[in-house]
Amino acid sequence: MIEQLHPRILENKDWATLLFVLAFAVVAMTKSAYETRFSEFSKLIFSDKYAKIYRDNNHLKSSFTVGLFFVQIISYAFFILLTLNIFGYAEKTDWILFIQIATFLLYFILGKYLIEKIVAASFNIDEFVELFNLQKVTYRTYIGLLILPINAVLFYYNNIPKIVPLTIIGISLCISVYSYFISIKTYQNAIISKLFYFILYLCALEIAPYYLMYYWIIKGSA
């Protein structure tokens, strides 16, 4: 009796492995080039020393920040792809979808940054927004580096419980809220002097974009 043969479909994970290796290599090189700064950066959640030392807005365009910015794009894109996979909306080996997610994140973050620059110039709060952006980028990068090794583990495992990405999202939101409190505490004098513009800034550029994105995702999945 001849058994019916079924073709074995092999998932291509080479592209993901290459990206993980590249991301970890950039982190390693950054750590080697900025050993002291990276050491302080790694303690960010436990101490605000890094935020106080590297609060000059020139650090926003340093090679340290730029290098880790691309690592965070890779990390967040992987996390979104894995979350979609865990909830049954996508395949985690879909490299085309990964590129789309990464491209969207890149344009969203850079586009938001440019709009913030324009609004800051209009309200004459350029220096404050630059410093505030540096704080946001710092904590966003920190979260991206934290979830990078988790992404690497989750990618090569199947049947991940849904509670895992939800827990990661919850912890990330807590760190983000904490970063806002740190920023407000650090720049409270500048905020108080221009409180009205700061409230407009938060509503227009910090709350509205994410609300619109949430509404778009919910409407699209309905």
Backbone as CSV, one residue per row, in Angstrom:
resi,resn,N_x,N_y,N_z,CA_x,CA_y,CA_z,C_x,C_y,C_z
1,MET,0.841,-1.189,0.000,0.000,0.000,0.000,0.884,1.250,0.000
2,ILE,0.636,2.106,-0.961,1.468,3.300,-1.098,0.885,4.417,-0.259
3,GLU,1.695,4.933,0.647,1.244,6.036,1.490,1.256,7.343,0.705
4,GLN,0.260,8.151,0.976,0.182,9.444,0.315,1.228,10.384,0.906
5,LEU,2.025,10.960,0.040,3.100,11.840,0.478,2.641,13.288,0.446
6,HIS,3.026,14.002,1.474,2.697,15.426,1.547,3.993,16.227,1.533
7,PRO,4.062,17.260,0.715,5.282,18.072,0.674,5.521,18.755,2.021
8,ARG,6.748,18.736,2.464,7.118,19.380,3.723,7.503,20.822,3.465
9,ILE,6.754,21.733,4.031,6.991,23.158,3.814,7.955,23.674,4.871
10,LEU,9.073,24.178,4.422,10.082,24.712,5.331,9.972,26.227,5.368
11,GLU,9.870,26.767,6.570,9.788,28.203,6.720,11.177,28.817,6.598
12,ASN,11.263,29.880,5.836,12.542,30.560,5.653,12.745,31.563,6.790
13,LYS,13.695,31.257,7.667,13.979,32.128,8.807,15.357,32.775,8.704
14,ASP,16.020,32.553,7.558,17.383,33.071,7.410,17.421,34.592,7.494
15,TRP,16.434,35.255,6.896,16.412,36.720,6.900,16.304,37.257,8.320
16,ALA,15.492,36.580,9.141,15.319,37.010,10.533,16.606,36.799,11.324
17,THR,17.243,35.661,11.119,18.507,35.372,11.805,19.555,36.424,11.464
18,LEU,19.613,36.782,10.184,20.563,37.800,9.731,20.296,39.143,10.401
19,LEU,19.024,39.524,10.502,18.669,40.798,11.129,18.960,40.802,12.627
20,PHE,18.693,39.683,13.282,18.996,39.579,14.709,20.503,39.713,14.948
21,VAL,21.287,39.029,14.126,22.751,39.101,14.249,23.221,40.535,14.007
22,LEU,22.657,41.179,12.979,23.021,42.564,12.667,22.674,43.499,13.825
23,ALA,21.480,43.343,14.387,21.040,44.200,15.488,21.934,44.031,16.712
24,PHE,22.216,42.781,17.066,23.076,42.534,18.227,24.503,43.017,17.973
25,ALA,24.952,42.948,16.710,26.289,43.429,16.366,26.378,44.944,16.541
26,VAL,25.330,45.665,16.123,25.297,47.125,16.289,25.307,47.488,17.768
27,VAL,24.540,46.750,18.563,24.515,46.995,20.010,25.901,46.767,20.612
28,ALA,26.557,45.673,20.187,27.893,45.343,20.703,28.915,46.420,20.324
29,MET,28.851,46.895,19.080,29.787,47.926,18.627,29.534,49.248,19.349
30,THR,28.253,49.562,19.564,27.907,50.791,20.286,28.400,50.718,21.724
31,LYS,28.230,49.565,22.340,28.707,49.379,23.707,30.214,49.508,23.793
32,SER,30.901,48.983,22.782,32.360,49.053,22.768,32.850,50.485,22.540
33,ALA,32.162,51.233,21.666,32.583,52.588,21.334,32.208,53.590,22.425
34,TYR,31.098,53.322,23.119,30.627,54.237,24.173,30.421,53.447,25.466
35,GLU,31.495,52.901,25.973,31.398,51.987,27.109,30.761,52.643,28.341
36,THR,31.249,53.815,28.711,30.715,54.500,29.898,29.273,54.925,29.688
37,ARG,29.005,55.509,28.548,27.643,55.974,28.258,26.663,54.801,28.201
38,PHE,27.070,53.721,27.581,26.189,52.556,27.478,25.917,51.953,28.853
39,SER,26.932,51.984,29.701,26.765,51.464,31.054,25.707,52.259,31.806
40,GLU,25.750,53.586,31.695,24.745,54.432,32.342,23.374,54.238,31.688
41,PHE,23.398,54.059,30.378,22.145,53.865,29.633,21.438,52.578,30.071
42,SER,22.213,51.534,30.338,21.629,50.250,30.739,20.945,50.318,32.106
43,LYS,21.285,51.347,32.898,20.680,51.511,34.233,19.536,52.521,34.213
44,LEU,19.058,52.849,33.028,18.103,53.933,32.871,16.831,53.746,33.696
45,ILE,16.337,52.528,33.784,15.088,52.273,34.487,15.252,52.387,35.998
46,PHE,16.482,52.272,36.463,16.739,52.321,37.906,17.281,53.669,38.367
47,SER,17.786,54.456,37.433,18.409,55.725,37.796,18.205,56.748,36.689
48,ASP,18.047,58.013,37.053,17.900,59.078,36.065,19.229,59.795,35.804
49,LYS,20.315,59.155,36.222,21.639,59.744,36.041,21.951,59.961,34.567
50,TYR,21.601,58.965,33.733,21.867,59.087,32.291,21.125,60.287,31.716
51,ALA,19.855,60.423,32.102,19.033,61.528,31.587,19.603,62.877,31.984
52,LYS,20.221,62.948,33.149,20.785,64.207,33.625,22.109,64.524,32.943
53,ILE,22.923,63.486,32.709,24.238,63.704,32.100,24.106,64.024,30.613
54,TYR,23.296,63.237,29.906,23.188,63.372,28.454,21.884,64.069,28.072
55,ARG,21.689,65.267,28.597,20.468,66.024,28.330,20.663,67.103,27.270
56,ASP,21.903,67.251,26.789,22.169,68.215,25.721,21.529,67.703,24.432
57,ASN,20.805,68.563,23.709,20.107,68.109,22.508,21.045,67.717,21.374
58,ASN,22.354,68.013,21.509,23.320,67.549,20.505,23.425,66.030,20.495
59,HIS,23.104,65.406,21.622,23.171,63.947,21.714,22.076,63.269,20.891
60,LEU,21.062,64.049,20.468,19.972,63.478,19.685,20.450,62.996,18.323
61,LYS,21.508,63.619,17.807,22.013,63.265,16.477,23.373,62.583,16.552
62,SER,23.761,62.102,17.711,25.042,61.417,17.858,24.964,60.017,17.266
63,SER,26.129,59.428,16.968,26.164,58.076,16.396,25.608,57.052,17.374
64,PHE,25.713,57.329,18.666,25.144,56.450,19.690,23.626,56.362,19.516
65,THR,22.984,57.508,19.400,21.535,57.555,19.264,21.076,57.028,17.911
66,VAL,21.761,57.419,16.848,21.372,57.005,15.495,21.511,55.499,15.315
67,GLY,22.634,54.941,15.790,22.850,53.494,15.659,21.791,52.687,16.373
68,LEU,21.504,53.073,17.603,20.497,52.357,18.383,19.085,52.644,17.888
69,PHE,18.900,53.746,17.162,17.592,54.041,16.579,17.201,52.960,15.575
70,PHE,18.135,52.569,14.721,17.840,51.531,13.734,17.652,50.171,14.407
71,VAL,18.344,49.944,15.520,18.136,48.702,16.267,16.724,48.664,16.832
72,GLN,16.253,49.803,17.337,14.907,49.828,17.905,13.849,49.629,16.831
73,ILE,14.079,50.122,15.610,13.142,49.907,14.509,13.017,48.414,14.218
74,ILE,14.168,47.730,14.157,14.165,46.278,13.934,13.443,45.569,15.068
75,SER,13.729,45.973,16.292,13.142,45.330,17.460,11.625,45.507,17.506
76,TYR,11.157,46.739,17.318,9.716,46.999,17.353,8.995,46.315,16.196
77,ALA,9.619,46.309,15.025,8.996,45.664,13.867,8.838,44.160,14.107
78,PHE,9.864,43.541,14.681,9.774,42.117,15.016,8.678,41.878,16.055
79,PHE,8.609,42.744,17.046,7.610,42.544,18.103,6.191,42.651,17.550
80,ILE,5.961,43.627,16.677,4.634,43.779,16.067,4.299,42.568,15.212
81,LEU,5.277,42.113,14.412,5.061,40.937,13.571,4.759,39.702,14.407
82,LEU,5.511,39.505,15.490,5.303,38.355,16.366,3.956,38.434,17.081
83,THR,3.566,39.639,17.478,2.268,39.815,18.128,1.132,39.479,17.169
84,LEU,1.247,39.948,15.925,0.248,39.617,14.909,0.181,38.110,14.681
85,ASN,1.345,37.467,14.709,1.398,36.016,14.525,0.744,35.272,15.690
86,ILE,1.028,35.702,16.901,0.481,35.051,18.090,-1.041,35.158,18.128
87,PHE,-1.565,36.282,17.636,-3.022,36.479,17.610,-3.657,35.985,16.318
88,GLY,-2.846,35.356,15.455,-3.377,34.702,14.273,-3.644,35.592,13.079
89,TYR,-2.984,36.763,13.011,-3.227,37.680,11.903,-2.121,37.663,10.848
90,ALA,-1.023,37.002,11.105,0.094,37.018,10.157,1.032,35.852,10.433
91,GLU,1.909,35.607,9.476,2.963,34.609,9.637,4.239,35.321,10.071
92,LYS,4.898,34.782,11.065,6.092,35.451,11.581,7.271,35.387,10.615
93,THR,7.184,34.504,9.619,8.261,34.397,8.629,7.988,35.246,7.391
94,ASP,6.954,36.053,7.430,6.593,36.915,6.299,7.515,38.134,6.271
95,TRP,8.594,38.030,5.530,9.588,39.096,5.515,9.078,40.351,4.804
96,ILE,8.151,40.172,3.870,7.579,41.337,3.190,6.763,42.174,4.171
97,LEU,5.964,41.508,5.007,5.196,42.214,6.031,6.127,42.891,7.029
98,PHE,7.234,42.225,7.361,8.213,42.825,8.279,8.753,44.125,7.702
99,ILE,9.103,44.117,6.416,9.619,45.323,5.765,8.564,46.423,5.780
100,GLN,7.310,46.055,5.540,6.231,47.042,5.558,6.075,47.666,6.945
101,ILE,6.132,46.827,7.973,6.013,47.322,9.352,7.189,48.228,9.694
102,ALA,8.396,47.774,9.365,9.598,48.562,9.670,9.577,49.901,8.931
103,THR,9.146,49.879,7.673,9.067,51.109,6.882,8.039,52.069,7.473
104,PHE,6.893,51.518,7.873,5.857,52.344,8.490,6.374,52.987,9.777
105,LEU,7.044,52.205,10.616,7.587,52.733,11.872,8.601,53.838,11.602
106,LEU,9.467,53.599,10.627,10.507,54.576,10.294,9.891,55.898,9.851
107,TYR,8.935,55.821,8.925,8.312,57.046,8.412,7.433,57.705,9.468
108,PHE,6.785,56.908,10.295,5.926,57.462,11.341,6.752,58.251,12.358
109,ILE,7.853,57.656,12.822,8.691,58.307,13.836,9.371,59.556,13.268
110,LEU,9.948,59.416,12.058,10.633,60.559,11.456,9.637,61.659,11.061
111,GLY,8.485,61.240,10.530,7.463,62.217,10.158,6.946,62.972,11.368
112,LYS,6.719,62.248,12.438,6.251,62.872,13.683,7.303,63.839,14.221
113,TYR,8.558,63.447,14.109,9.649,64.301,14.580,9.703,65.608,13.788
114,LEU,9.548,65.527,12.466,9.587,66.725,11.627,8.398,67.644,11.912
115,ILE,7.224,67.055,12.113,6.044,67.855,12.447,6.255,68.563,13.792
116,GLU,6.845,67.836,14.736,7.126,68.430,16.043,8.083,69.608,15.912
117,LYS,9.057,69.481,15.010,10.010,70.575,14.783,9.280,71.804,14.243
118,ILE,8.344,71.576,13.321,7.599,72.686,12.726,6.724,73.365,13.779
119,VAL,6.011,72.547,14.563,5.143,73.082,15.608,5.964,73.819,16.652
120,ALA,7.121,73.252,17.014,7.987,73.885,18.020,8.467,75.249,17.546
121,ALA,8.811,75.327,16.253,9.250,76.609,15.698,8.110,77.626,15.709
122,SER,6.887,77.139,15.448,5.713,78.027,15.443,5.413,78.563,16.838
123,PHE,5.600,77.718,17.849,5.316,78.114,19.233,6.534,78.706,19.943
124,ASN,7.662,78.728,19.224,8.911,79.255,19.786,9.352,78.463,21.016
125,ILE,9.250,77.139,20.915,9.687,76.268,22.013,10.660,75.208,21.473
126,ASP,11.489,75.619,20.526,12.398,74.686,19.854,13.302,73.939,20.819
127,GLU,13.954,74.684,21.695,14.929,74.068,22.601,14.264,73.057,23.532
128,PHE,13.108,73.426,24.067,12.397,72.522,24.971,11.975,71.238,24.256
129,VAL,11.439,71.351,23.037,10.982,70.178,22.288,12.155,69.268,21.939
130,GLU,13.303,69.866,21.607,14.495,69.064,21.315,14.895,68.246,22.538
131,LEU,14.901,68.868,23.698,15.257,68.165,24.930,14.220,67.095,25.271
132,PHE,12.957,67.431,25.081,11.879,66.491,25.352,11.958,65.293,24.407
133,ASN,12.280,65.571,23.138,12.449,64.498,22.151,13.595,63.574,22.523
134,LEU,14.683,64.169,23.019,15.830,63.365,23.426,15.442,62.387,24.528
135,GLN,14.634,62.856,25.480,14.162,61.985,26.555,13.303,60.851,26.004
136,LYS,12.392,61.188,25.096,11.509,60.177,24.510,12.302,59.139,23.721
137,VAL,13.236,59.630,22.904,14.061,58.719,22.097,14.867,57.796,22.997
138,THR,15.387,58.349,24.086,16.197,57.558,25.009,15.405,56.399,25.596
139,TYR,14.228,56.680,26.112,13.417,55.628,26.739,12.821,54.683,25.703
140,ARG,12.478,55.210,24.529,11.954,54.342,23.477,13.035,53.363,23.005
141,THR,14.260,53.864,22.898,15.380,52.999,22.530,15.631,51.953,23.609
142,TYR,15.533,52.375,24.850,15.741,51.462,25.977,14.732,50.304,25.932
143,ILE,13.468,50.624,25.668,12.442,49.579,25.562,12.751,48.659,24.382
144,GLY,13.165,49.252,23.253,13.499,48.454,22.076,14.620,47.465,22.339
145,LEU,15.636,47.899,23.086,16.747,47.007,23.417,16.323,45.923,24.408
146,LEU,15.412,46.274,25.311,14.930,45.281,26.269,14.180,44.134,25.593
147,ILE,13.356,44.476,24.605,12.545,43.430,23.968,13.259,42.736,22.809
148,LEU,14.435,43.239,22.415,15.164,42.611,21.307,15.509,41.147,21.584
149,PRO,16.147,40.808,22.712,16.427,39.389,22.977,15.155,38.563,23.174
150,ILE,14.100,39.194,23.695,12.822,38.491,23.843,12.262,38.147,22.467
151,ASN,12.378,39.082,21.526,11.947,38.817,20.153,12.687,37.631,19.555
152,ALA,14.005,37.587,19.802,14.828,36.504,19.261,14.379,35.148,19.797
153,VAL,13.999,35.103,21.063,13.526,33.845,21.663,12.151,33.481,21.115
154,LEU,11.248,34.450,21.098,9.873,34.191,20.657,9.807,33.771,19.191
155,PHE,10.707,34.330,18.385,10.661,34.036,16.951,10.901,32.553,16.662
156,TYR,11.745,31.924,17.467,12.105,30.534,17.187,11.289,29.532,18.008
157,TYR,10.251,30.018,18.667,9.344,29.144,19.396,7.936,29.294,18.841
158,ASN,7.174,28.204,18.905,5.790,28.233,18.457,4.846,28.115,19.658
159,ASN,3.582,28.381,19.393,2.536,28.260,20.423,2.826,29.132,21.646
160,ILE,3.167,30.383,21.389,3.413,31.335,22.471,2.064,31.806,23.021
161,PRO,1.864,31.766,24.338,0.599,32.241,24.926,0.380,33.725,24.630
162,LYS,-0.872,34.120,24.460,-1.205,35.507,24.139,-0.850,36.454,25.285
163,ILE,-0.763,35.915,26.478,-0.452,36.759,27.635,0.965,37.320,27.546
164,VAL,1.846,36.654,26.799,3.246,37.092,26.707,3.362,38.465,26.035
165,PRO,2.843,38.638,24.792,2.954,39.979,24.194,2.159,41.040,24.955
166,LEU,1.028,40.645,25.546,0.230,41.599,26.308,0.995,42.083,27.538
167,THR,1.721,41.175,28.169,2.538,41.554,29.332,3.661,42.501,28.922
168,ILE,4.297,42.198,27.790,5.380,43.053,27.288,4.848,44.444,26.958
169,ILE,3.674,44.493,26.326,3.064,45.788,25.995,2.749,46.566,27.273
170,GLY,2.221,45.873,28.283,1.902,46.518,29.555,3.127,47.103,30.227
171,ILE,4.204,46.322,30.267,5.453,46.796,30.885,6.026,47.979,30.097
172,SER,5.971,47.896,28.756,6.478,48.977,27.909,5.704,50.262,28.129
173,LEU,4.382,50.145,28.275,3.556,51.329,28.536,3.903,51.947,29.885
174,CYS,4.157,51.100,30.876,4.538,51.600,32.204,5.855,52.367,32.134
175,ILE,6.821,51.831,31.385,8.110,52.509,31.234,7.925,53.830,30.490
176,SER,7.045,53.841,29.474,6.785,55.067,28.712,6.168,56.138,29.597
177,VAL,5.179,55.749,30.407,4.549,56.704,31.329,5.578,57.218,32.328
178,TYR,6.422,56.320,32.813,7.485,56.701,33.743,8.431,57.710,33.096
179,SER,8.722,57.517,31.808,9.622,58.435,31.106,9.018,59.826,31.006
180,TYR,7.696,59.904,30.839,7.039,61.212,30.782,7.141,61.928,32.124
181,PHE,6.966,61.181,33.203,7.093,61.779,34.529,8.511,62.295,34.759
182,ILE,9.496,61.513,34.310,10.891,61.932,34.446,11.144,63.201,33.634
183,SER,10.602,63.229,32.409,10.789,64.392,31.542,10.151,65.638,32.149
184,ILE,8.930,65.487,32.662,8.235,66.616,33.277,8.986,67.112,34.505
185,LYS,9.516,66.156,35.281,10.279,66.527,36.470,11.574,67.239,36.090
186,THR,12.238,66.734,35.047,13.520,67.304,34.631,13.356,68.709,34.067
187,TYR,12.291,68.912,33.278,12.102,70.192,32.596,10.891,70.956,33.131
188,GLN,10.615,70.799,34.422,9.419,71.417,34.996,9.436,72.940,34.903
189,ASN,10.590,73.548,35.051,10.666,75.007,34.960,10.295,75.499,33.562
190,ALA,10.814,74.815,32.551,10.493,75.195,31.170,9.028,74.921,30.852
191,ILE,8.489,73.850,31.405,7.087,73.492,31.163,6.151,74.515,31.796
192,ILE,6.442,74.896,33.030,5.585,75.848,33.740,5.561,77.201,33.027
193,SER,6.712,77.610,32.511,6.789,78.909,31.842,6.017,78.929,30.525
194,LYS,5.841,77.729,29.929,5.093,77.644,28.663,4.082,76.511,28.754
195,LEU,3.298,76.530,29.823,2.364,75.444,30.111,1.306,75.278,29.019
196,PHE,0.769,76.391,28.527,-0.282,76.331,27.514,0.219,75.625,26.252
197,TYR,1.410,76.011,25.794,1.982,75.396,24.596,2.323,73.929,24.831
198,PHE,2.731,73.618,26.046,3.062,72.227,26.364,1.812,71.342,26.304
199,ILE,0.681,71.862,26.813,-0.570,71.098,26.761,-1.013,70.896,25.311
200,LEU,-0.892,71.945,24.499,-1.220,71.826,23.075,-0.314,70.798,22.399
201,TYR,0.947,70.843,22.757,1.928,69.901,22.199,1.549,68.463,22.538
202,LEU,1.206,68.215,23.793,0.837,66.863,24.215,-0.415,66.372,23.489
203,CYS,-1.422,67.224,23.416,-2.687,66.819,22.790,-2.529,66.578,21.291
204,ALA,-1.814,67.500,20.623,-1.713,67.444,19.166,-0.705,66.419,18.660
205,LEU,0.397,66.249,19.383,1.491,65.440,18.846,1.840,64.211,19.672
206,GLU,1.306,64.098,20.871,1.611,62.926,21.685,0.396,62.003,21.858
207,ILE,-0.784,62.587,21.920,-1.989,61.786,22.142,-2.725,61.508,20.832
208,ALA,-2.964,62.552,20.037,-3.754,62.426,18.812,-3.207,61.398,17.813
209,PRO,-1.892,61.388,17.490,-1.402,60.420,16.501,-1.643,58.967,16.905
210,TYR,-1.442,58.645,18.177,-1.625,57.269,18.633,-3.110,56.901,18.706
211,TYR,-3.946,57.894,19.033,-5.383,57.634,19.040,-5.882,57.356,17.623
212,LEU,-5.424,58.157,16.663,-5.817,57.955,15.273,-5.322,56.618,14.745
213,MET,-4.098,56.219,15.144,-3.565,54.920,14.723,-4.399,53.786,15.308
214,TYR,-4.743,53.918,16.596,-5.577,52.910,17.260,-6.943,52.810,16.565
215,TYR,-7.542,53.966,16.255,-8.851,53.987,15.595,-8.765,53.338,14.220
216,TRP,-7.675,53.609,13.502,-7.486,53.056,12.161,-7.344,51.535,12.210
217,ILE,-6.586,51.035,13.192,-6.378,49.588,13.338,-7.689,48.896,13.712
218,ILE,-8.418,49.475,14.671,-9.684,48.897,15.114,-10.707,48.891,13.979
219,LYS,-10.771,50.004,13.236,-11.712,50.095,12.114,-11.353,49.119,11.005
220,GLY,-10.026,48.969,10.783,-9.586,48.061,9.728,-9.832,46.595,10.057
221,SER,-9.803,46.246,11.342,-10.000,44.845,11.736,-11.471,44.515,11.987
222,ALA,-12.330,45.549,11.964,-13.763,45.323,12.238,-14.467,44.689,11.035
